[in-house]
Amino acid sequence: MLHLMQRMANAAPRPSRRSFLKLSAGAAGGLLIGVKLPGSLAQAAEGAASDQMFTPFVRITPDNLVTVLNKHLDMGQGNATGLATLVAEELDASTEQMRAEFAPADNAKYQNLLFGVQGTGGSTAIANSFEQYRKAGATARAMLVAAAAEAWGVAASEISVKAGTLSHPSGKSATFGEMAEAAAALDVPGDVTLKTPDQWVYIGKGFPRLDVANKTVGAPNTYGMDVQRDDQLVAVLTRPRAFGATVASLNADEARKVAGVVDVIDVPGHGVAVLATSTWPAIKAQGLLEIEWDESKAETRSSDALFDEYRTLAQAEGPVFRHDGDAAAQLEGAANVVEETFEFPYLAHGMMEPMVLTIHVEGDRATLWYPAQFQTVDQATAASVLGIPQENVAINTLYGGGSFGRRTSFDAKHIVEAASIAKIWGKSQPIKLVYTREDDTRAGYYRPMGVHKVRVGLDADGNLVGWHHRIVQQSLMSGTAFESFAVKDGIDSTSVEGVEDFSYAVSAFHGELHSPKVGVPVLWWRSVGHTQTAYVVETMIDRAAEAAGADPVAFRRAHLTRKTGSDAHDADNARKLGVLDKVVEMSGWSEGAPEGRFRGVAVHKSFNSYVAEVAEVSRRDDGTFKVEKVWCAVDCGVAVNPDNVKAQMEGGIGYGLGAILFDEITLTDGHVDQENFDTYRPLRMEDMPAVEVEVIASAAAPTGAGEPGTPPIGPAVANAIRAATGSVPSVLPLSKAGLA
């Protein structure tokens, strides 16, 4: 997904060059500043246009509070604190005075430097903002110092700043708040000097989470589900069970009798909405609707039929996504050949807070309250549905109770639904569209199902000589606005990421991709294509190690240290070796697993971060396995908040574990079988292993942390089970084979 976003950044129009922005912070006075950068990471790395952007990020008010405006969505990953850390570092603020707010929807000011639009995804929040927000903090500091120097009649170089206080050797001192208005009247400096790593106080050290207090006490309007506006209605939308079906007939007589129900309306192309004064009557009435669906143009195949089609395609040649050397010839002459076919089911996102959005249309203006993940797309979509100018759509971004990719879809469907309901209703009244858990599970978006057929050849010395990899997976990007960026010569980059850049030393590699057309809506899911490719590659590496008679770690080291002929691969492999060596040390791999325990290892790069994991499992009396402990080493460049990186690894491991152990979305005649967490089982506390994480110290630019912990956990566990049983689990989830 990351390289897709970088392609978008290259192609997307850039805002024109502007001067710095300096604004009053309102009637109370204060300082609101923004920064124009000399260039973004994306521009430097991708050779994008040199036009530079400025964005207002920091507000300092007379009450001595420093508020950092977060251009991203924080859905639990902690970027609100991460961005505030960057500002506080360069500003020399105290942790106690820092606050975080979400920025409004404004692409000219708040675009993601890697996307070209305002949005969050691909584990890019810190990566694209690292210099930008530090510059904002340094600029604010320079202006406060200049204001103090002028007020005290001293040289700016004589003023020191520490923990939110400006001081002079003469004894004069002032808080940021006391100097805010004076600073706002000054010219913004044309350039500032950033701290060097040896000067950092917060970056790489630690910073308290700014969102914990409000979440702990249940502060109003923290999450989208919290929103309560005056005269608000709640809408619950019944969507078709078969994707692509439409309403053939509707009887809402019983639903309308429910106390609190205001109306039942047909929303063409989407379903039937119940409008009520609160959530419960809306849900109760939803259950009383009598709807006949026209499924003549819907997807009505069952999972078994789809897998049969995929297995057939896996036997046939397809479009080539990588061809290095003659893999067929190498496999023909190999001393050992290992082959396997893997099957991956559809997966739901299953975040704790289902989709929710509140919209209030007033004439030619609209205001939205919800966890906005792609503000620019959502703003444009709402404007289009309502027939109003985009600048007349205001978005109030709230914290998201998870997302994992779900809160941003290609068609912004939840925006279309809410705006359509408001338009049909036609009254100036806030409407809160609530998805029930069943709505989110049965009528959402899903990680694509997939089949991988792989053949691996080794020579007599145990070296990889041939790798043939055929993937069958529904395209995420075909038919969307992203297709021109992500699909080239029939290859969807999100289907092959994590294997297209295969970097183990091998004499020849050949990869093919089939992208069958299926009517099930699919969407990126935490770690996108890596969730399948890491599993396949790393379990096959274990199989190859076994065929070579080698220890899995030693086999990986041998094929990561050998030169590949690609500078990029060799650089990647050096960092992969770093996390592999660290996790081997952490787990005591060389000492072997304790009696009754079995271990597996995996190492993978995703979102420019490198993660290695060792999983230790035990076997229960009923033949199922329990994951007892996981060791994890991560290299994500500079870790702005190491504790938060560790938390993201822990969360990614738990999320990935639930998927490989229990989770699947299945279809019967095109209808999703699962409805709630009783049939789509999340990982429970009893299933969560002990997790130990080490963050590799690095001077490299920050990379992703939200997703890279997920891909390695599946193969690490599978390899541990293979160590116990002698066979690799090739059909997920593991519960289907009685292993979980």
C-alpha positions, 0 to 999 in steps of 0.5 A: 500500500505504501508504494501505491501512496507514493505513486499517488504522491508523484501524480497528485497536483501540489498546492502552489508556493505560499508565504508563511501563515500567521494568524491570531488564535481568536479573541483570547489572543495567542499564536497560531503558526504554520510552516513551509518546508524546504521539501518533504520526505516524499518529494526527496525520495520520489523526485516529486515537484519542488512546490512546497506546502505550509500547514498551520499545526501549533496553537499557543494560547495565553493559558500556556497550553500548546495545542498540536493540530493533527492532520491525521486520524488517530484510531488507537495507534497513537499518532496524536501523541506522536505528532505532539512529541515532535512539536514539544521536542523542538519547542522545548515545551513541558509534557503537561502543557501539550494538547492534541486536536484534530485539524479540519478538512483542508487539503491545501493545508493538511495533506499527507505528504505521501498521498497528495490528499489529506488522509491516514493510512499505510502507516505513514502518519509519523513518516510523512510528518517527522520533519514537518511537525518538528519544523512547526515546533522550532518555528514557534520556539523561535518566535517566542524567543524573539518576542521575549528578546524584544520585550526584555531588551536583550539578545535572543541568543541569551534566552534559554527555553526549558519545559515551557519557560523562557529565561534570561540570566538577568532573572527575567522569565515568562511562560509561552502563554505570556509571550503568545500574543507578542510572538503572534505580531512578529514576522515568521522566520524564514528558516529554523535549525532543528535539534540533532539527535543527541539533543533530543529530550522526548524523541526516542525517549518517551512521552505520555499519551495525550488521549488516555485521560479523556478515553478513561473518563468517557469524555463527551465527543471522544468517539463517533458513537458519542455524538449527540446533537440537539434535535438529532435523529438516529438512522439505521440502514438495512442493506442487502444480504447479497452484494449488488441486490436491490429492493424489490418490495418493502412493507414497513407497517410494523416498523413504523409502529415502534415508539420513537420511529419517525420515518422509514425511507427507501435509499435507492442503491443502498437499502432501507433506512429507519429514522428514529429519535434514538438508537434502540427504536431504530434497531428494533424497527429494523428487525421488523422490516419486511423486504424482498430483494432482487438478487438478479444482478448480485453476487450469489456464489458461495465460498466453496464455489469461489475457492474451486474457481481460485484453485483452477486458476492457480493451475494456469499461467497468468500475468507475470509480476516478476521474472528473474532468470529461468525458474522453470529450468532451475526447478527442473534441475533442482536436487529438492523441490518443495511445493504447497498451495495456500488458501486464505479466507475473506476477513472482516475488519472487526474494529470495536467501534462499528462505522458511525457518522453524524451529518447536519445539512443546513441549506448549502452547508453540511457539517459531519462528525465522525472518525474521518480517515480520508478527509479530502475524499470524504469532503468531496464525496459529501459535496457531490451527493448533496450538490454543494461546494466542497468548501461548504462541507466541514468535517469534525474528526473524532477518535476512531475505535479502531479501523484497520483500513475499514474507515476509508473505502474507495467509494466513501460508502458511509459518506454516501449513505449518510449524505443520501439519507440526509438529502432524502429526509430534506429537513435541517436536522442532525442525523446519526447513521449507526452501523450495528455490529451485524451491519458491519460484519454482513455488509461491510468490506473485506480482506480479499480471499486468496490462493497461492501456489508455490514451488521452491527448488534447492540445489544439493548444497541446500541453496535456493535456486528456483522460486515459482509463485502464483497468486489468485486474489481479487484486485483491491484497486481495479475499478476504483479511482486508484486503478491508474496508480496501482494496477499496471499490466494487469498486476495489482501492486497490493496483491503482490506486495511482500513477494514482488520484493522477495529478497532472499538470495535465489538463482531465479524467481518467477511470479504470476497473478490472477485477479478474478472478478468477484462481486464481494466488496474488498478493502485494505486490511491491516498490512494489506497484501503482506498479510498473505504474502508474508505467511506464504514466503516465511512458511515456505522458507521453513519448508526449504530449510527443512529440505536442506537439513538446516536450522530455520534461522541459519537458513535465513541468515545464509540467504540474507547474507549472500549477495542478491545482485540488487543493492536495494535487496541487499540493504533490506537484508542487512536490516532484516538480519538486524531484527532476526539476530535480535529476536534470536538473542531475545528468545534464546533460540539456540538453546531450544524450546522448553519441554512441551513447547515448539518454536517458529520464526519469521522475518518480514519487511512491510511499510519500510519497517523490518520485523522479526518474531519468534512464536512459542506454542504448546499443544493441548490435550485435544490437539489444538495449540496455544500460543504461549509467548512471542518475541518481537524485534522491530526496526522502524527507523527513529522510534519517536515514542518507543513505548507506543511502537511496542504497543503497536507491535503487541496490538498487531500481533494480537490482531494477526493472531485472531485472523490466523487462529479463528477468523474467516468470512464465508458466503452461502449463496452470496450471503455472509454467514457471520453476524457478530463476535459469536460467529466471527470470533476475535482474539480473547484474553485467554488466547493472547500470549505474553509478548516481549518487544525490542525496538532497534536503535536507528538513525534512519528516518521513521517508518511505519509502526501501525501495521508491520507487527501483523504479517510475521505472526502468522508464519511464526506460529505456523512454523512453530506448529510445523515444528510440532507436527511436521506439516505446515498449516496451509489453509487458514484459519487454523481452527478449520484443521482443528489446530486452534 
